Amino acid sequence: MGCSMFSADGMQTFELFSFTHITTILVFTIFTLLLIVLRKKLKPYQSIIKWTFFTILVTSEVSHQIWMIATNQWEVSTLPLQLCSISTFICIFLFLKPSKKAFYLVFFTGLLPPILSIVTPELFHQFPHYRFLKYFLHHATITWSVLYFILFEDYRVPRKAVGTAFLLLNLIAVPIFFINLLLDTNFFYLANPTEATTILSFFGSGITYYLTLEIAGIIVFLITYLPMAMLMKKENSH
């Protein structure tokens, strides 16, 4: 079991919405709700929560690179240039140095997208393989980190940030697009959808794929902002 947990080709039996997958989604949902509901009681443990999330994010990125090298799988496409890695680095930066402007972007890229990745993961390894544990814990912690800044650091996002964050994400995507062409990679999934069946698998191909990505991006940004708008309206009314 110990060896197969870390082998490159072991436990490749992951099934979408299997018992293990649904259980993982439920555990994530319960923990997320507890973080929100018990935020006042957890306030004395804020520092512990902060550095726990920080440690998980750093360990996830570093251990993944080490695992890829150790199992002779590392290639240029392994570089941490996917959207969730970008969100991870922004969260790590925020834990070390507060920045409201940096938070505006990660609020949109690090809250709902990781949840979508948990629901429809690009994953082949089953529990308790390292990749399974790392994938779900990593993506969950990105979302929890964003929630941490809202719940414990009182970060808020103005309405105008919806447009500016979406524009900034597109600006970041431009060099990523050319990096994909140059290195034959698929960072940000701009070249094509994921290999595994995820929500991106239904976005079509060619120009349709890019148009659908943009439309989906706008929808995700608006849905993400809705609870924030309601929260700020409630706070301003008091």
N, C-alpha and C positions, 0 to 999 in steps of 0.2 A: 504493500500500500504506500509506504513512504517514498519509494522510488517512482512509482507510477503517478504519484501526486505531482511530481515535478518533471516528468518525462514529456517530450514534445508530442508524442503520438498516443499517450495513454488517456483513457477515460474520454474519448471523443464520441460521447453518446448523448450530448445535450439535445433536449427536445423542447421546442417552444411551447409554453403553457403546460409543461409536465407538472407533476405534483411538486417536485423540487423547485421548479421555477415559480410556480404560484405561491408556494410557501415563502420563498425569498421575497417576492413582491409584498406579501402580507407583513413579514417582519420589518421590511423597509417602511411600509405605510404606518405600522404601529409605532415604530421608533420616531418617525417624523411627527406624528400627532402628539406623542408624549413630549417631544422637544417643544412644541408650540404650547400645549395645554399647561405643562408644568414649568414654563419659562421663569415665573416668579420664584418658585421653590428652588429652581436650579441656579438662580442668580449667584448664590455664594460659591458655586462650583464653576463659575464662568471661566476662570483661568485654566482649570483642568480641562474643560470642554474645548477651549480654544487650542491648547497645545496638543491635545489628543487628535483633533481634526488635522492640525498642521502636520503632526508626525505621520498620520495615515496617508496624507497626500504626498508627502516627500517620499515615504517608504514605497508607496505604490509606483511612482514614476521610476525611482532608482532600481527597485527590485525587478521591475519588468525588463529594463535594459539588461540587467545582470542575467536574468533568466534566459532572455533571447540569445545572449552571447554564450552562456553556459551550455545551451542546447543546440548550438550551431545554427540558429535560425535568424540571427541578426542580419539585417540588410538595411539599405537606406530608407526604406519605407517604414522602418521601425522607429525612426526619429520622432520625438514627441511633438508633432505638428498638427495633430488632430484637434478638433474644436474642444473636446473635453480636456486635453492636455493644456491648451491655451487657458481654459477656465481654471485649471488646477494651478498654473503658474501665477495667475492673477490673484487667486485666493491666498496662495503662499505669500505673495508680495503684500497683500492686505493684512495678513496676520502679523507681518513684520513692520509695516508702515501704513498707517491709515491713509486712505485716499478715496474721497467720495466719487471723484470722476472715474477712477478705475473700477469702482463698485458699480457704476451705472452700466458698464458693459457686461461685467460678469453676472449681474442680476438677470440679464436676458439670456446669456449663454450658459449659465451655470445652475439655473433653477429648474426649468422645464426640460431642456434637452437631455440632461442625464436621466431624468425620470423616463423619458421616451426610450432611452437606451436600455434602461432596466426592464421595461415592458417588452421591447423587441430588441434583444441584445444581439450583437454580432459576436457569437460565441459558439464554440464547438465542444469545449470540455465540460464535463459534468461534475457536480459536487462529489467529493471534496477536493478536486484538482486545484492546484495553485491558481490557474488562470480563472477558474470559476470564482474562487474566493476573492482574488484581487480585483476582478472586473466589477463585481457587484459592490464590494466594499468601497472601491475607489469612486465609482459613479455616485453611490449613495452619499459619500462624504462630501462630494462637490456640492450637492444640493443642500446637505446639512450645514455646510460652511456658509453658503449664501444666506440661509435662514439664521445662522448664528449672528451675522452682521446686522440683520434686521431686528432680531429679537433681543440681542444683548448689547449691541453697539449703537442701536437706534439709527441705523442708516435708512434713508428714505430716497426715493427716486422721483424727480419731477417729471411731469408729463412730456416736456420737450425732449427728455432723454430717450424716448421711444424712437424718434426719428434720428437723433444724432448717434445713438448706439447702433441702429440698423445700418446707417451710412458707414460708420467706423468698421463694422463687421464686413461690409462689402469691400471696403478699402483694404482690409487685411486679406480678404479672399483673393484679390488681384495678384499679388506676388505669389501666393500659394498656388494659384492656377498655373502660373508660368513655371514654378518649381516642379509641379506635377508633369508638365510637358517635358521639362529638361531631364528629370530623373525617372520618368515613367512610374510615378507614384500616384496615390489617390488620397492625399491629405484633404481634409474637410469634405471628403467624398465628392469632390468636384469633377473627377474624371468619369466616375460611374458609381452606381449604387454599391452597397456592401455585398460581400460574397454570400453571407448568410441571409436568410429571409428576414428583413426588417421593414419598417415603414417606408424606407427609401426605395424598396423593391417595386413599389407601386407608383413611382414618380415618372415612369416612362423613360425615354432615351433622347439623345440629341438635344435640340433646342427646347423641346418639351420638358426635359429633365431639369434644365436650368431655370425655366420659367416657373415650374412647379416648386423648385427649391426656394425661389424668391417669394412666391405667394405663401408657401408654407412658413417661411421665415417671418413674414409680416404677421401672419395669423398667430404664430407662437409668441411673438413679441407682444401683440395686443392682449392675448389670453394671459400671458405672464404678468402684464401690467395691471390688469383688472383688479386683483386682490389688493395690490399696492395703492391703487387709486381709492378703493373703498376704505382702506386703513387710514390713509391720509385725510380723507373726508371726515371720517369718524373722529379722528384726533383733533382736527380743526374746528369741529362743531362743539367741542368741550371748552 
